[in-house]
Amino acid sequence: EESPLHPSIKEKVVSYNRKRPLTTTLTPVTDTLNMRFIHNKAYRRALASGQIVETFQDKEKVFALSEAFGREHAQPPLIYAGTGVYKLRAVEPCARIIEDILTEYRRLAELELPRF
């Protein structure tokens, strides 16, 4: 929920994941910086044209890309994401996700381990 992406883009990501999980690709953008992008048509075009490296060499272009995340796009621009984006099934606040993880951990921690 806290992501700066427009809500309609978030819903597209979640909707897409229900059909086929998204993949991401770790991409060098400068000599010292690698970023993970959703591997979609926009990414493939940007990579082939050199746009990714070009964008991250220019602070104004980086700011423009970040601003684009705040606006709705019929075809989202490059979307940088974490490795777990393919697991998203709903747009939820981070606090709820962490609480769900802790609840499941506590439940599992109480189980007796099988004996071999």
FIKOLZA-1660 file (N, C-alpha, C; in steps of 0.1 Angstrom, whole numbers, plus 5000, padded with zeros to 4 digits):
% residues 116
   i   px   py   pz ch aa at
   1 5008 4988 5000  A  E  N
   1 5000 5000 5000  A  E CA
   1 5009 5013 5000  A  E  C
   2 5020 5012 5006  A  E  N
   2 5029 5024 5008  A  E CA
   2 5037 5028 4995  A  E  C
   3 5036 5019 4985  A  S  N
   3 5044 5022 4973  A  S CA
   3 5039 5034 4966  A  S  C
   4 5048 5042 4960  A  P  N
   4 5043 5054 4953  A  P CA
   4 5036 5052 4939  A  P  C
   5 5035 5040 4935  A  L  N
   5 5028 5037 4923  A  L CA
   5 5013 5041 4924  A  L  C
   6 5008 5046 4912  A  H  N
   6 4994 5049 4912  A  H CA
   6 4986 5036 4915  A  H  C
   7 4974 5038 4923  A  P  N
   7 4966 5026 4926  A  P CA
   7 4962 5017 4914  A  P  C
   8 4960 5023 4903  A  S  N
   8 4956 5015 4891  A  S CA
   8 4967 5006 4887  A  S  C
   9 4980 5011 4888  A  I  N
   9 4991 5003 4884  A  I CA
   9 4993 4992 4894  A  I  C
  10 4991 4995 4907  A  K  N
  10 4993 4984 4917  A  K CA
  10 4982 4973 4914  A  K  C
  11 4970 4977 4910  A  E  N
  11 4960 4967 4908  A  E CA
  11 4963 4959 4895  A  E  C
  12 4970 4965 4885  A  K  N
  12 4974 4958 4873  A  K CA
  12 4984 4948 4877  A  K  C
  13 4994 4951 4886  A  V  N
  13 5004 4942 4890  A  V CA
  13 4998 4930 4897  A  V  C
  14 4989 4933 4907  A  V  N
  14 4982 4922 4914  A  V CA
  14 4973 4914 4905  A  V  C
  15 4966 4920 4896  A  S  N
  15 4958 4913 4886  A  S CA
  15 4966 4904 4877  A  S  C
  16 4977 4909 4873  A  Y  N
  16 4986 4901 4864  A  Y CA
  16 4991 4889 4871  A  Y  C
  17 4995 4891 4884  A  N  N
  17 5001 4880 4892  A  N CA
  17 4991 4869 4894  A  N  C
  18 4978 4872 4894  A  R  N
  18 4968 4861 4895  A  R CA
  18 4967 4852 4883  A  R  C
  19 4972 4857 4872  A  K  N
  19 4972 4849 4859  A  K CA
  19 4985 4842 4858  A  K  C
  20 4996 4850 4859  A  R  N
  20 5010 4845 4857  A  R CA
  20 5019 4854 4865  A  R  C
  21 5027 4848 4874  A  P  N
  21 5035 4857 4882  A  P CA
  21 5045 4865 4874  A  P  C
  22 5047 4878 4878  A  L  N
  22 5057 4886 4872  A  L CA
  22 5071 4882 4874  A  L  C
  23 5080 4885 4865  A  T  N
  23 5094 4882 4868  A  T CA
  23 5101 4896 4868  A  T  C
  24 5112 4896 4875  A  T  N
  24 5121 4908 4876  A  T CA
  24 5135 4905 4871  A  T  C
  25 5142 4915 4868  A  T  N
  25 5155 4913 4863  A  T CA
  25 5165 4924 4869  A  T  C
  26 5176 4919 4875  A  L  N
  26 5186 4928 4881  A  L CA
  26 5194 4933 4869  A  L  C
  27 5194 4947 4869  A  T  N
  27 5200 4954 4857  A  T CA
  27 5210 4964 4862  A  T  C
  28 5223 4964 4856  A  P  N
  28 5232 4975 4860  A  P CA
  28 5227 4988 4853  A  P  C
  29 5226 4998 4861  A  V  N
  29 5222 5011 4856  A  V CA
  29 5233 5021 4856  A  V  C
  30 5243 5019 4865  A  T  N
  30 5255 5028 4865  A  T CA
  30 5266 5018 4869  A  T  C
  31 5279 5023 4870  A  D  N
  31 5290 5015 4874  A  D CA
  31 5289 5009 4888  A  D  C
  32 5281 5016 4896  A  T  N
  32 5280 5012 4910  A  T CA
  32 5266 5009 4915  A  T  C
  33 5256 5009 4906  A  L  N
  33 5242 5007 4909  A  L CA
  33 5235 4997 4900  A  L  C
  34 5229 4987 4907  A  N  N
  34 5221 4978 4900  A  N CA
  34 5207 4980 4905  A  N  C
  35 5197 4978 4896  A  M  N
  35 5183 4979 4901  A  M CA
  35 5175 4968 4895  A  M  C
  36 5165 4964 4902  A  R  N
  36 5156 4953 4897  A  R CA
  36 5143 4959 4891  A  R  C
  37 5140 4955 4879  A  F  N
  37 5129 4960 4871  A  F CA
  37 5119 4949 4868  A  F  C
  38 5106 4952 4868  A  I  N
  38 5097 4942 4863  A  I CA
  38 5100 4940 4848  A  I  C
  39 5101 4927 4845  A  H  N
  39 5105 4923 4831  A  H CA
  39 5093 4923 4822  A  H  C
  40 5090 4934 4817  A  N  N
  40 5078 4936 4808  A  N CA
  40 5083 4942 4794  A  N  C
  41 5073 4945 4786  A  K  N
  41 5076 4950 4773  A  K CA
  41 5083 4964 4774  A  K  C
  42 5079 4972 4783  A  A  N
  42 5086 4985 4785  A  A CA
  42 5100 4983 4789  A  A  C
  43 5103 4974 4798  A  Y  N
  43 5117 4971 4802  A  Y CA
  43 5125 4966 4790  A  Y  C
  44 5120 4956 4782  A  R  N
  44 5127 4951 4771  A  R CA
  44 5131 4962 4761  A  R  C
  45 5121 4971 4758  A  R  N
  45 5124 4982 4749  A  R CA
  45 5134 4991 4755  A  R  C
  46 5133 4995 4767  A  A  N
  46 5143 5004 4773  A  A CA
  46 5157 4998 4774  A  A  C
  47 5158 4985 4777  A  L  N
  47 5171 4979 4777  A  L CA
  47 5177 4978 4763  A  L  C
  48 5169 4975 4753  A  A  N
  48 5174 4974 4739  A  A CA
  48 5179 4987 4734  A  A  C
  49 5172 4998 4738  A  S  N
  49 5175 5011 4733  A  S CA
  49 5186 5018 4741  A  S  C
  50 5190 5012 4752  A  G  N
  50 5200 5019 4761  A  G CA
  50 5193 5029 4770  A  G  C
  51 5180 5030 4770  A  Q  N
  51 5173 5040 4778  A  Q CA
  51 5175 5039 4793  A  Q  C
  52 5177 5027 4798  A  I  N
  52 5179 5025 4812  A  I CA
  52 5191 5032 4817  A  I  C
  53 5202 5029 4811  A  V  N
  53 5215 5035 4814  A  V CA
  53 5215 5050 4812  A  V  C
  54 5209 5054 4801  A  E  N
  54 5208 5068 4798  A  E CA
  54 5200 5076 4809  A  E  C
  55 5188 5070 4813  A  T  N
  55 5180 5076 4823  A  T CA
  55 5187 5078 4836  A  T  C
  56 5194 5068 4840  A  F  N
  56 5201 5069 4853  A  F CA
  56 5214 5077 4853  A  F  C
  57 5218 5082 4842  A  Q  N
  57 5229 5091 4841  A  Q CA
  57 5225 5105 4843  A  Q  C
  58 5212 5108 4842  A  D  N
  58 5206 5121 4843  A  D CA
  58 5196 5122 4854  A  D  C
  59 5199 5131 4864  A  K  N
  59 5190 5132 4876  A  K CA
  59 5176 5136 4872  A  K  C
  60 5175 5145 4863  A  E  N
  60 5162 5150 4859  A  E CA
  60 5153 5139 4853  A  E  C
  61 5160 5130 4846  A  K  N
  61 5152 5119 4840  A  K CA
  61 5148 5109 4851  A  K  C
  62 5157 5107 4861  A  V  N
  62 5153 5099 4872  A  V CA
  62 5141 5105 4880  A  V  C
  63 5141 5118 4882  A  F  N
  63 5130 5124 4889  A  F CA
  63 5117 5123 4881  A  F  C
  64 5119 5124 4867  A  A  N
  64 5107 5123 4859  A  A CA
  64 5101 5109 4859  A  A  C
  65 5110 5099 4860  A  L  N
  65 5105 5085 4861  A  L CA
  65 5098 5083 4875  A  L  C
  66 5104 5089 4885  A  S  N
  66 5098 5088 4898  A  S CA
  66 5084 5095 4899  A  S  C
  67 5083 5106 4892  A  E  N
  67 5070 5114 4892  A  E CA
  67 5060 5105 4884  A  E  C
  68 5065 5098 4873  A  A  N
  68 5055 5090 4865  A  A CA
  68 5049 5080 4874  A  A  C
  69 5055 5075 4884  A  F  N
  69 5050 5065 4893  A  F CA
  69 5038 5070 4901  A  F  C
  70 5037 5083 4902  A  G  N
  70 5026 5089 4909  A  G CA
  70 5014 5092 4900  A  G  C
  71 5015 5090 4887  A  R  N
  71 5004 5093 4878  A  R CA
  71 5000 5080 4872  A  R  C
  72 4987 5079 4868  A  E  N
  72 4982 5067 4861  A  E CA
  72 4987 5067 4847  A  E  C
  73 4991 5055 4842  A  H  N
  73 4995 5053 4828  A  H CA
  73 4988 5041 4823  A  H  C
  74 4983 5042 4810  A  A  N
  74 4977 5031 4804  A  A CA
  74 4987 5020 4803  A  A  C
  75 4999 5023 4798  A  Q  N
  75 5010 5014 4798  A  Q CA
  75 5021 5020 4808  A  Q  C
  76 5022 5014 4819  A  P  N
  76 5032 5019 4829  A  P CA
  76 5046 5020 4823  A  P  C
  77 5053 5030 4827  A  P  N
  77 5067 5031 4823  A  P CA
  77 5075 5020 4830  A  P  C
  78 5088 5021 4829  A  L  N
  78 5097 5011 4836  A  L CA
  78 5092 5011 4851  A  L  C
  79 5091 4999 4856  A  I  N
  79 5087 4998 4870  A  I CA
  79 5098 4991 4878  A  I  C
  80 5105 4998 4887  A  Y  N
  80 5115 4991 4895  A  Y CA
  80 5108 4985 4907  A  Y  C
  81 5113 4973 4910  A  A  N
  81 5106 4965 4921  A  A CA
  81 5115 4956 4928  A  A  C
  82 5111 4950 4939  A  G  N
  82 5119 4941 4946  A  G CA
  82 5117 4927 4941  A  G  C
  83 5125 4918 4946  A  T  N
  83 5124 4904 4941  A  T CA
  83 5111 4897 4944  A  T  C
  84 5104 4901 4955  A  G  N
  84 5092 4895 4959  A  G CA
  84 5079 4899 4952  A  G  C
  85 5080 4908 4941  A  V  N
  85 5068 4914 4935  A  V CA
  85 5059 4902 4929  A  V  C
  86 5065 4891 4925  A  Y  N
  86 5057 4881 4920  A  Y CA
  86 5048 4874 4930  A  Y  C
  87 5051 4876 4943  A  K  N
  87 5042 4870 4953  A  K CA
  87 5030 4879 4957  A  K  C
  88 5030 4891 4952  A  L  N
  88 5018 4900 4955  A  L CA
  88 5005 4894 4950  A  L  C
  89 4996 4893 4960  A  R  N
  89 4982 4889 4956  A  R CA
  89 4972 4899 4960  A  R  C
  90 4976 4909 4968  A  A  N
  90 4967 4920 4972  A  A CA
  90 4975 4932 4976  A  A  C
  91 4969 4943 4976  A  V  N
  91 4976 4956 4980  A  V CA
  91 4972 4958 4995  A  V  C
  92 4982 4956 5003  A  E  N
  92 4981 4957 5018  A  E CA
  92 4991 4965 5024  A  E  C
  93 4988 4971 5036  A  P  N
  93 4999 4979 5043  A  P CA
  93 5010 4969 5048  A  P  C
  94 5022 4974 5048  A  C  N
  94 5033 4966 5053  A  C CA
  94 5031 4961 5067  A  C  C
  95 5025 4969 5076  A  A  N
  95 5023 4964 5089  A  A CA
  95 5014 4951 5090  A  A  C
  96 5004 4951 5081  A  R  N
  96 4996 4939 5081  A  R CA
  96 5003 4927 5075  A  R  C
  97 5012 4929 5065  A  I  N
  97 5020 4918 5060  A  I CA
  97 5029 4912 5070  A  I  C
  98 5036 4921 5078  A  I  N
  98 5045 4917 5088  A  I CA
  98 5038 4910 5099  A  I  C
  99 5026 4915 5103  A  E  N
  99 5018 4908 5113  A  E CA
  99 5014 4894 5109  A  E  C
 100 5010 4893 5096  A  D  N
 100 5007 4879 5091  A  D CA
 100 5019 4870 5092  A  D  C
 101 5030 4875 5088  A  I  N
 101 5042 4867 5089  A  I CA
 101 5045 4862 5103  A  I  C
 102 5044 4872 5112  A  L  N
 102 5047 4869 5127  A  L CA
 102 5036 4859 5132  A  L  C
 103 5024 4860 5128  A  T  N
 103 5014 4851 5133  A  T CA
 103 5016 4837 5128  A  T  C
 104 5020 4836 5115  A  E  N
 104 5023 4823 5110  A  E CA
 104 5036 4817 5116  A  E  C
 105 5046 4825 5119  A  Y  N
 105 5058 4820 5126  A  Y CA
 105 5054 4815 5139  A  Y  C
 106 5047 4823 5147  A  R  N
 106 5043 4818 5161  A  R CA
 106 5035 4805 5160  A  R  C
 107 5026 4804 5150  A  R  N
 107 5018 4791 5149  A  R CA
 107 5028 4780 5146  A  R  C
 108 5037 4782 5137  A  L  N
 108 5046 4771 5133  A  L CA
 108 5056 4768 5144  A  L  C
 109 5060 4778 5152  A  A  N
 109 5070 4776 5163  A  A CA
 109 5064 4767 5174  A  A  C
 110 5051 4767 5175  A  E  N
 110 5045 4759 5186  A  E CA
 110 5043 4744 5182  A  E  C
 111 5045 4741 5169  A  L  N
 111 5044 4727 5164  A  L CA
 111 5055 4719 5169  A  L  C
 112 5052 4706 5172  A  E  N
 112 5063 4697 5175  A  E CA
 112 5070 4692 5163  A  E  C
 113 5083 4691 5163  A  L  N
 113 5090 4686 5151  A  L CA
 113 5088 4671 5150  A  L  C
 114 5087 4666 5138  A  P  N
 114 5086 4652 5136  A  P CA
 114 5099 4644 5140  A  P  C
 115 5098 4632 5145  A  R  N
 115 5110 4625 5149  A  R CA
 115 5113 4615 5138  A  R  C
 116 5126 4614 5135  A  F  N
 116 5130 4605 5124  A  F CA
 116 5137 4593 5129  A  F  C
% end
